[in-house]
Amino acid sequence: MAEATPQPEAGPQGSLEDRVLAVVAANGRVYAIGGEANRQPLATVEVYDAGTDAWTALAPLPTARKWLAAVVL
């Protein structure tokens, strides 16, 4: 039987429970941006580092947003 892969815990603001957020991977990290909680848009920006298995809150968006997209160029 295959061993279960550990799942990251929710970020400082509960990222894994938020909806309609943008998610993008860059430089070995996953960024969770904006979204919705309790039907309210969020300004949160969080980064997950698999190397440390930890979420970190970054500076918030200037305006709360949901249903957004993100891309790395």
Secondary structure, DSSP 8 states (H G I E B T S, - for coil): -----------TT-GGG-BS-EEEEETTEEEEE--EETTEEB--EEEEETTTTEEEE----SS-B-S------
